[in-house]
Amino acid sequence: MDTPEPTHEPTAAPVADPARERLLAEVAALPGLPGVYRYFDARGEVLYVGKARNLKKRVASYFHKDHGGTRIGHMVSRIARLETTVVRTEAEALLLENNLIKTLAPKFNILFRDDKSYPYLKISGLPDADPPTQAARFPRMAYYRGSVDRKNRYFGPYPGAWAVKETILLVQKVFRLRTCEDTVFANRSRPCLLYQIQRCSGPCVGLVSQADYALDVRNAERFLLGDSQQVIDELQQRMTACAEALDYEKAAAWRDRIAALSRVLHQQSVEASSLSASDRDVDVLAVRVSGGRACVNLAMVRGSRHLGDRAYFPAHVDEGAAMAAESPGSTEQQVLEAFIAQHYLGQPVPPLLVLSHAVDEALIEALAQQAGQRVRAVHQPREQRRIWLDMAVQGAGIALSRLLAEEGSQRERTRALAEALDIDLQDPERFRIECFDVSHTAGEATQASCVVYEDHRMQNSQYRRFNIHEVTGGDDYAAMRQVLTRRYAKVAEALSSSADAPGAARMPDLVLVDGGRGQVGVAREVFEELGLDLSLIVGVEKGEGRKVGLEELVFADGRPKVYLGHDSAALMLVAQIRDEAHRFAITGMRAKRARVRTGGSRLEDIPGVGPKKRALLLQRFGGVRGVANAGVDDLAKVDGISRELADAIYRALH
């Protein structure tokens, strides 16, 4: 809205803002009930999502107080409209709030990346399968990532793949369960190397009975659930029975297993006796805040075994903490509550949470209601839980220090590049660089890439690939001309029309081109045709002998070349972005080349070949290349593939 011209009348009334008055009227009409509110700006982008025990009081506090030049004041000045949803309880408001935060990713909320793909240890192959197969009689232990079901047994979740693989190795040493695929198991004629090194009992060739193997499976499950002492007691009984029967060889084997299990438990250094049965599955959460960033370190304990930890770094910490400033609690508490609410939505919650800071009891009650079980939160633990928490706090501090050091280095590189190119940085966080590269193999499968650097880091979600059409193979100049035109034509049109279209891409502050004067000359021509600023274009030219560290920067606006120096922070940033563009282009080109050579795209277009038949073909021949190499007779042997369809498939792929 334009500012009205000043007048000389000393008692001039302020100009009313109809949109603001309408917004205040909506606030006044809100009910005093629990619910969730959402603020939007004039472009329709969500600014903030919050919950309230009393919608009317909570929302009104933003508009009836003077927030000055704070972050809250900045956000309130941008609010153009609001939406509210009334719910029955505060717990429902909490769940809805965090669902919306994860879906909408508001700028002024503390936001954790949605990463719930935790791995599990799976024991599959149920012995009660109908009809039971040989593989089903001897369940398999495997690494698994995905949704769980009731057909198999799952243990976890684990903080990372390494934790699952380490546990599998421990179980192999003690209980010797098989890890081979069912197809491999069914076709073995002699035991594999794992049997030779005593990591498998050899069920594939009948070296262990089904009853003994079932006992090993049951003991492995007990161990994973934390009942290690019961397992040791049972193994000792079997060892004693074998010794009394004078079967000393088997007794020695059981003795070795007991020793191996004891070593494992000693390495875990966990006093399971100090924990109740309900506390053997624990999540330990520690938060550290420093330098405008935060880290939440999540350590997982399952079956009384500390499985490791994983660090999480939320976005919008300053904004989210400022917005929640009117609520009780420190920034650490606000970050921890945001993590708990967002992380455990739709996730299994252990019965005990050990926390570095106290959180709102309503949050824990909402989690318990969602999980359908009792959930306790302890923030001043003792004994073993204190040891776990101290480890988690230390891990959070180390991870946060590492992050701040890396980000500080990236900020220094950004500033160094801006100074070297004499760029006036109004907002270093919004300094945007786009870099282009063209890749092909002797002119085949030409593809260009565009990678984006902003906010001092690579923005993977904004990367783009461009398939190059109607260009002579190997003509890099023509390919660069096409990709730059396609990338910036619409941006130039929006700039010339002075239209602020929602979602329109903005011009970067710097355009890097992987190449010397030739590529820069092409970029110059494109920008002149589009009426864009030539000073944005910088080419990265290989130095003498194409040695790394000797690159020079070439400018489209006529400035002389610049050599930054092999140890320059600015050159390190340029090289990082250029190498990322090259990597992204290479991977895309190779994938495209593979599709062209194997006819992958044509298999889906063959009439009569639906998803099921296509899956059968790929499974039978090991991939699209194998299908292409198969003859008509081989294709016709696949279930559901008639002779006529096999002939059609062969003709389509040749």
N, C-alpha and C positions, 0 to 999 in steps of 0.2 A: 504494500500500500504506500503511495507517495506521501511524503511529508507535506502538510499544507503550508502555503506561503505565510510568513509572519505578518501580523497586522500591527497597527499602532494603537489599537484599542486595548487599554490595560485590563479590561474585565472580559476579554474574549473567552467564551466557553470552549472547553476542549471538544475536539471532534469525536463523536461517538463511533465506536467500531462495532457495526452490526454483528459481525461474526463472533466477536468476543462476548457481546451481550447475550447472544444466543447460547454460547457455550456456558456462560455463568447461569443462565436460566436452566439449562439441562442439569448442571451440578445441583442447583437448589431443589430440583424435583427428584433427586435420587432418594431411594428408600434407605432406612437405617438398618439394613440387613447384610449378612455376610455375602461376599461376592468377589468378582475379579473385574478390574478395569484396565482399559487399553487406551493409550494416547497415540494420536496420529498427527503427522505434519500436513502441510498443504499439498504435498505430492502423494499423500496416501501411504507413506512409509511409517511403519510402527516405530514409536520412540521408546515406549516403556510399557511393561505389563506388571501389574501389582495385584496383591490380594488385600482384603480388608475384612475385619470383623464387623465394621459398620461402614458401608460404602459412602454414605453421605458425609460423615465426619472426615474420613480419610481423604477422599477426593477434594473436598472443600479446603483442606489444609494447604493444598498446593496453590490454590488461587486466591486465598484470603490472607496470605502472609507475604511479606516483602522479603524475597530471597536474594535481592540485589544482583551482583554479578557472579554469583556462585554457579556451579554446574546445574543445580536444580533450577535456578532462575533462567539459565540459558535454555534448558529443556522446556520449561513452562512457556517461555516466549515463543516457542515453535509449535505449540499445541494448536491444531486447527479444529480437531473434533475428538470426541471420546466415545468409547463403546463400553458397556458394562454387561455382566452376566451375573444374575442373582443365583446363589446356591443355597442348600439347606444348612450346611455346617461349615465351620472354618477348615475342617479337614478336606472337604470337597473343594473349597476354594484353593487350598494349597496344591492339590493335585492338578486342578485345572490351570492354575497359574503356571506351573512348571511345564505342563504339556504345551501351553502356548509359547512359553519362552523358548523351548526347544524347536518349535515349529516356525516361529516368526523371527527369532534371533534379534531382538530389539537392541538398539544402540546403547541404551542407558541401563541395561540389565547386566548383572554378572552372568557370563555365559560360558559354560563348559562344552567342549566339543563332544558330540554324540559318538562315543566310542565304546560300545557295549559288546563288541565281538570278542568275548573272552573264550579261551580254549578250555576244553574239558579232557579228562581221561575217560575213555569209553571202554566198557567190557561188553562185547556183543556176542552174537551167536547163542541164542537161548536154547537150552537143551530140550525144552518142551515143544520145539517146533513140530509142525504136523505137515508132511512126514518129517521126522528128524533126519537131517543130513549128517554126514561124518564131521563136517566142519562145525555144525551146530552143537554136536556133542562135546566139543572142545572149544569153549568160548575164547575169543580173541581180545587182546588188549591193544588199544590204538589211541592215537592223538585225534581229537575231534574239535571242530569249530562249527557252530551253527545252532539251530534250535534243537532242544532236547525232546524226546518222546518217551513213551512207556515201554517200548519194545526192547530197549537196551538199558544198561545201568551206567550212570554218569557220575563222575566224581570231580568236584571243583566248585565254582570256576577257579582257574589259576590266573595269576597276574600276567603271564606271558607264555609263549611257546616253549621257551627254555625251561620253565618250571615243570611243564607237563613232561617234557622229554627226560628231564632229570628224574622225575618220579617213576616213569616207565623203566628207566635203567635200574633204579633201586628195586622195583618189583621183580624185574627179570633176575636180578642177582639172588633174591631170596626165594621167590615162589615159582620162577621159571615158566611163566605163562607165554604162550605163543604171541607173536606180533605180525605174522605173515598174513597176506591177503588170502581169502578163502580159495581163490583160483589156484594160488601157489600151493596151499595146503593140500588141496585135492589131487595134485599131480606130482607129489614128491614120491620118489622111490627110495631115497636114503636121507638121513638127517642132514640138516644144513650146518653151517659153521657155528650158529648160535648154540646148537646142541654140544658141539665139540668144546666150546669155551664155557659150558655150564650156565648158559643164559636161557635155555629152553629145555623142556623135558622130552621133546621128540614125540608129541602125540600124532604127528603126520604119518609116522611109520610104525605106530603101535608100541612105542617104547615105554608108555605109561598107560595104566588102565584108566577108564572113564571115571571110576570112583575116586582114585587117587588124584586125578586132575581136578575133579569137582571140589575136593578138599582144598587143593591149592588155590582155586578160585575163591572159595569161601574165606580162606585165611587172608588172601590178598585184599578182599573187600573189608574185612575186619581191620586190617592194618590201615587202609585208606580212610576208614571211619574213626580211627583213633583208638581202637581196642587192641593195642599192641601187646599188652601184658597177657591178655587171654590167648593170643596167638602163640606167644612164647611158652605159656603153660601147656598148651596142647601139643606143641612140637616136642617139649621135654617128655611128655607122657609117651609119645610115639617112640622117641629115642630110647626111653627106659624099657618099653615093651620089646623093642627089637634086641636090646642088649640081653634081656632076660631069656629071650628065645635063641640066644647065641648067634643071632644074625648081626655080627659086628660090622659088616660092611654097610648095611643100611643104617645102623645106629650111628656110624661115623658120618654118613651123609646128612642125617638129621642134625647131628652136632654142628656140622659146618653151616647148615642153614640158620641154626640158632645164633651162631657166632656172627654170621653176616647181618642178621636182623639186629642184633645187639649193637654192632658197629654203626648201623644206620641210625638207630635211636640215639646213640651217643653223639653222632654228628649233628643231629637236630638240636641237641642240648635243651630240650624242653622237659620240664618237670610236669608230666601229665597228671600226676597225682594231686597237684595243687589246683586242678581245674575240675569243676563239676561236669557231669555228662552233658548238660545243656550249654556249657560254655566252650566246648571244644571246637566250635565253628565261630570264629570271631573275625570282624573287620576292624582294623586299627587305622584311624584317620588323624593325621597331623597336618596342621596348616602353618605356613610362614608367609609373612607379607613384608616386602622391602622394595624400595625403588619404584613404586607404582605397579609392581607385579606381585603375583601371589602364586603359591604352589601348595597343592593338597597332595600329600603322599598317602596312598592307600596300601596297607600291608594286609595280606590275607593269611589267616590261620584256618586250616581245615584238618579235622581229625587230630587236633593238638600239634600239628606240624606247621611251622612257619614256611609258607610257600614262596615268599618274596614280596616285593612291593612294586608299585607303579606310580609315577609322578604325573599330575595333571596341572595344567596351567590355564586358568580362565582368562577370557577376554573381558574388557570393559570394567576392570576392577575399580578404577577411580570413579567412573560414572555410577556404577552400581552401588558402591559404598556411599557415595554422596546422596543418591536417591533414597537409600535406606537409613540415612542419618537420623531421621526422626524416630526410627525404631530403636529400642534399647539394644545395647551390645556393641562390641568393637568391630573393626573391619574384619578381623580374623573370624569372628563369629558369623558375620554376614556371609563371608566366602564359604565357610564350612557348611552353613545351612543351605546355601545355594547348591553346593556340590551334593549334599545328601539328598535334597529334594529332586534334583535332576538326574542323579546317577541311579537311584534305586527305583525310578519309575519303570515298571514292567520288569524289574530285575528281582531275583530272589534275595531276600534280606536275611542275614544270619541273626540268630537270637541275641547276640551281644555286639554292641558297637563301643569300642574304646576310643575316646575322643580327646584331643589336646585342649579343646575349649568346650564349655557348656553350650548347649543349643536349646532352642525353644521346645518345651515338653510337648506342645501341640504338634510339632513336626514329627516327633517319635511316635506319638499316638496315631497320626495319619499313616505312617509307614506300617505300623502294626495292623491297623485296620485294612490296609491294602494287602498285606502279606497273609492275613488270616492267622497270625500267631503273635505271641508275646515278643516284643522287642525291647531290650533294655539298653540304655546309653550310660556309660560311665566315663567321667572326665578326670577323675582323680584315682586311678587304679593303684593296686598294690601288687607286690610279688612279681609273678611272671608277666602279668599284664603290664606292669610298670616297665619291665625290660622291653617288651614289645613296643610300647609307646615311645620310650626313649630312642629306640632304633628308628622308628618312623619319623620322629622329630628331627633327628640328625640327618636322615635321608632327605627330608623336605628342605632343610637348610642347604645341603650340598647341591641338590638339583636346582634350587632357586639361584644360588651363587653362580652355577654354571650357565644358567639361562641369562642372567644379567650380564655376565662377562661376554657371552656371545652377542647379545643384543647391543652392548656397548661397542663392541668391535664393528658391528654392522652400521651403527649410527656414525661412528668415526669414518668409515668408508664412504657413507653417503655424503657427509659434510666435505670430505676431501675431494670427491668427484665434483660436487657443486662449486667448490672453490677453484678447482683446476679449470673448469669450463666457464667460470664467471657467471654462475646462475644464482639469482637472488632467491633464496628459499624463504618464502613467506610462512610455509607450514611444512617442516621436514617430514612429518608423518604422512603427508599427502603427496610427497615427491614421487612421481610415477615415471618409470622407464619401461618402454616396450622394445623388445629386441626381436629381429627377424633373421631367419636362416633358411636356406633352400637345400634340400638333400635329394639325391637320386643315385641310382647305380647305372652308370653308362647311359644315362638318359631314360632309364626305365623307372616307372612308379615315382615320378617327381612329386614331391610334397614340400610345402613350406610350413614353418612354425612361427608362432608369435608367443613369447613368454613375457610375463609381467612382473616387475619389481615395484613394490609399494609398501609403505609402512615399515621400511628397513628389512623386508624379507620377500622371498619369491611367493607370488600368489597363484598357487597351482590351480585353483578353481577357475581362474581367468585365462588359463592357457588356451590357445586355439591352434588347430591345424587346418591347412588349406590344400585341398586337392587342386593341382594345376592342370588346366584343360587347354586344348588347342594351342599348345606351345611346342616347338620343336624340341625333342629330347636333348638334354644337355645345355639348353640355352638358359643359363642362370639369370641373365639380365632380363629376359622376357618374363621369366617366372617371378622375379622380384617386382617387376612392374605390375604384374597382375595381382600379387598378394597385397601390395601397398594400396593399389587402387580399390580393391575390395574391402580392405580394412578401414580406409579413411574417407571414402566417397560420401557415405551417409553422415559421418561426423562433420565433414565440411559443409554439407547441405544444411545440417541443423545449425551450425554456427552462422552461416550466411543468412538464414531466415530468422535468426535471433529468437528461435523458439526453444523454450526450456522443456523439452518433452521428457516425461517420466521414463527413467530407464535408459535414456540415451547415453552412449559412451562419450566420455570426455577425451579431449586431446591430452596425450601424455606430455610431461615436461621435457622428455628426451626420447628420441627414436634412434636406437642403435641398429646398425646394419652390419652384418658379418661380411666384410669385404672392403676393398680399397676404393680408388677413385672411380672405377667403372660402376660398381654397385651404388656408390654415393651419387654419381651422375644420373643414374636411373631414378633414384629416390628424389633427386632435385627436380627432374622433369615432372614426376607425378605430383609433387607438392605445388609446383608452379601451375599445373593444369587445374588443381583443386583450390588454388588460392590460399595455401597454408604457409605457415611461417617456416622458412628454410633454415633458420638458426637451430631448429629442433633436431636436425638430422646430423648424426655423427657416425662415421664408418670406422670399423676396427680393422686396420690393415696389418697384415703380418709383417714382422720386422725382417731384418737381414737374415737369410738362411731359414726363415720361418720359425725362428727359435722363440720359445715361450719366454715372456718377459721383455721382449724387444718390440712389442706391438706399438703402433702409432695411431693416433686419432686423426681422421680426415673429416673436414667440415664441408657442408654443401653451400654455405654462404660466402665462401672465398677466403676464410681465415687460413693461415698457414697451419701445417701439421703440428701436432703436439706429441712429444714423447714424455710420458709421465715418469719413467724410471722403473726399473724392474722390482724395486721394493716399495713402490708407491701404494698407499692404501686405496687410492682412486683406481689404479690399474687392477688391483685385486678384485674390486667390485665389478669392473668392466669384464674382466676375464671370467668371473663367476657367472655373470648373466649371459655372456656369449657362449660359454660352455654348456649352460643349461638349455639355451636355444638349440644348440647343435645336438645335444642328447635327445631332446624332445622331437626334433625333426628326423633324426636317424631312426628312432624306435617306430615312429609313424610310417616312415618310408619302408622299413623292413616288413612291417605288418601288411602294408598295402601290396608290396611285391609278393609276399607269400600268398595272399589271396588271389592275385592275378595268376600266379604260376600254378596253383593247385585247383583253380576253378571253384573256390569256396563259395563265392557269391552265386554261382550258377546252380549249385546243388539245391538250394532253397527254391529256385525258380522252376524246377522241373515239375510239370503237372503229374499228379498222382503220388508225389513224394511229400508226405506230411511230416509233422514233428516226430511221430513214433517210428515211421519207416526210416527217416533220416538218422534217428538215434541208433536204430539197429544196424544200419550201414556203417556208421562211424565206429560203433563198438566192434563190429565184425572185422573191419579192415584197419582199425587203429587210427583213423583220421581221414580227412578229405583227400590227402595225397594217396592213401592206400585205396580209396574208392576209385580214384581216377586211374590207378594202375591195374585195377581188377578187370578181368574179362567178363563177357556176357554170361558165360556159364557160371563163373564164380558169383556174380551178382544175383543170379537166379536161385542160388542155394540159400539165400537169406530168407527167413520167414516173412511171408507177406509180399515178396517181390516176385511177380510173375515173369515169364519169359519176355513178354512184350514190354513190360516196364523196365526190365533189365536192359533190353536193347535201347529203349529211350534214354535211360541214364547214361549208357555207354556213349551214345551219339551226342548227348548234350555236353559231355566232358571231354570229347575228342574233336 
